[in-house]
Amino acid sequence: MPVSPRRARVRPKPPRGALVRYQDRIAEVLGEARGQRVMIRSIHADGVERKTAVKWVNLVPLEGQLF
């Protein structure tokens, strides 16, 4: 059976404690939220740490080097 293009792009959910990139921020995965979302902790441009629920497909795993 052929694999649809949409299924080929599906990435596994990031594990708890993983560092990921979300938009222009580096974030830590705190755990699963409702539906297709995970809770992340990140530091915003104003220097305040925030917890946010985001869709896990919008998270990009970090490569081998942080900076």
CYANA upper distance limits for C-alpha pairs under 8 A (distance plus 0.5 A):
  3 VAL  CA      7 ARG  CA      7.16
  3 VAL  CA      8 ALA  CA      7.23
  4 SER  CA      8 ALA  CA      7.01
  5 PRO  CA      9 ARG  CA      7.30
  6 ARG  CA     10 VAL  CA      7.60
 10 VAL  CA     57 VAL  CA      8.23
 11 ARG  CA     57 VAL  CA      7.74
 13 LYS  CA     56 TRP  CA      7.00
 13 LYS  CA     57 VAL  CA      8.48
 14 PRO  CA     18 ALA  CA      6.92
 14 PRO  CA     29 VAL  CA      7.73
 14 PRO  CA     56 TRP  CA      8.09
 14 PRO  CA     61 PRO  CA      8.13
 15 PRO  CA     29 VAL  CA      7.59
 15 PRO  CA     31 GLY  CA      8.11
 16 ARG  CA     28 GLU  CA      8.47
 16 ARG  CA     29 VAL  CA      5.74
 16 ARG  CA     30 LEU  CA      5.92
 16 ARG  CA     31 GLY  CA      5.78
 17 GLY  CA     28 GLU  CA      6.28
 17 GLY  CA     29 VAL  CA      5.60
 17 GLY  CA     30 LEU  CA      6.49
 17 GLY  CA     31 GLY  CA      8.43
 18 ALA  CA     28 GLU  CA      6.18
 18 ALA  CA     29 VAL  CA      5.96
 19 LEU  CA     26 ILE  CA      7.31
 19 LEU  CA     27 ALA  CA      6.15
 19 LEU  CA     28 GLU  CA      5.17
 19 LEU  CA     29 VAL  CA      7.02
 19 LEU  CA     61 PRO  CA      7.36
 19 LEU  CA     62 LEU  CA      6.96
 20 VAL  CA     26 ILE  CA      6.27
 20 VAL  CA     27 ALA  CA      5.85
 20 VAL  CA     28 GLU  CA      6.78
 20 VAL  CA     29 VAL  CA      7.81
 20 VAL  CA     59 LEU  CA      6.64
 20 VAL  CA     60 VAL  CA      6.07
 20 VAL  CA     61 PRO  CA      5.08
 20 VAL  CA     62 LEU  CA      5.78
 21 ARG  CA     25 ARG  CA      6.24
 21 ARG  CA     26 ILE  CA      5.10
 21 ARG  CA     27 ALA  CA      6.52
 21 ARG  CA     59 LEU  CA      6.31
 21 ARG  CA     60 VAL  CA      5.57
 21 ARG  CA     61 PRO  CA      6.71
 21 ARG  CA     62 LEU  CA      6.82
 22 TYR  CA     26 ILE  CA      6.73
 22 TYR  CA     27 ALA  CA      7.15
 22 TYR  CA     58 ASN  CA      7.18
 22 TYR  CA     59 LEU  CA      5.72
 22 TYR  CA     60 VAL  CA      7.11
 25 ARG  CA     42 SER  CA      7.36
 25 ARG  CA     43 ILE  CA      7.87
 25 ARG  CA     44 HIS  CA      7.84
 26 ILE  CA     42 SER  CA      6.96
 26 ILE  CA     43 ILE  CA      8.39
 27 ALA  CA     40 ILE  CA      6.56
 27 ALA  CA     41 ARG  CA      6.00
 27 ALA  CA     42 SER  CA      5.06
 27 ALA  CA     43 ILE  CA      8.09
 28 GLU  CA     40 ILE  CA      5.96
 28 GLU  CA     41 ARG  CA      5.77
 28 GLU  CA     42 SER  CA      7.12
 29 VAL  CA     38 VAL  CA      7.56
 29 VAL  CA     39 MET  CA      6.63
 29 VAL  CA     40 ILE  CA      5.06
 29 VAL  CA     41 ARG  CA      7.12
 30 LEU  CA     38 VAL  CA      7.84
 30 LEU  CA     39 MET  CA      5.82
 30 LEU  CA     40 ILE  CA      5.83
 30 LEU  CA     41 ARG  CA      7.33
 31 GLY  CA     38 VAL  CA      6.18
 31 GLY  CA     39 MET  CA      5.97
 31 GLY  CA     40 ILE  CA      7.95
 32 GLU  CA     37 ARG  CA      6.82
 32 GLU  CA     38 VAL  CA      4.77
 32 GLU  CA     39 MET  CA      6.52
 33 ALA  CA     37 ARG  CA      5.68
 33 ALA  CA     38 VAL  CA      5.23
 33 ALA  CA     39 MET  CA      6.39
 33 ALA  CA     53 ALA  CA      7.21
 34 ARG  CA     38 VAL  CA      8.03
 36 GLN  CA     55 LYS  CA      6.13
 36 GLN  CA     56 TRP  CA      6.89
 37 ARG  CA     53 ALA  CA      6.53
 37 ARG  CA     54 VAL  CA      5.66
 37 ARG  CA     55 LYS  CA      4.68
 37 ARG  CA     56 TRP  CA      5.89
 38 VAL  CA     53 ALA  CA      5.94
 38 VAL  CA     54 VAL  CA      6.14
 38 VAL  CA     55 LYS  CA      6.78
 38 VAL  CA     56 TRP  CA      6.40
 39 MET  CA     51 LYS  CA      7.11
 39 MET  CA     52 THR  CA      6.01
 39 MET  CA     53 ALA  CA      4.89
 39 MET  CA     54 VAL  CA      6.97
 40 ILE  CA     51 LYS  CA      6.05
 40 ILE  CA     52 THR  CA      5.89
 40 ILE  CA     53 ALA  CA      6.81
 40 ILE  CA     54 VAL  CA      7.83
 41 ARG  CA     49 GLU  CA      7.36
 41 ARG  CA     50 ARG  CA      6.16
 41 ARG  CA     51 LYS  CA      4.99
 41 ARG  CA     52 THR  CA      7.02
 42 SER  CA     49 GLU  CA      6.14
 42 SER  CA     50 ARG  CA      6.13
 42 SER  CA     51 LYS  CA      7.12
 43 ILE  CA     47 GLY  CA      6.36
 43 ILE  CA     48 VAL  CA      6.06
 43 ILE  CA     49 GLU  CA      4.82
 43 ILE  CA     50 ARG  CA      6.74
 44 HIS  CA     48 VAL  CA      6.19
 44 HIS  CA     49 GLU  CA      6.93
 44 HIS  CA     50 ARG  CA      7.77
 54 VAL  CA     58 ASN  CA      7.90
 55 LYS  CA     59 LEU  CA      7.93
 62 LEU  CA     66 LEU  CA      7.56
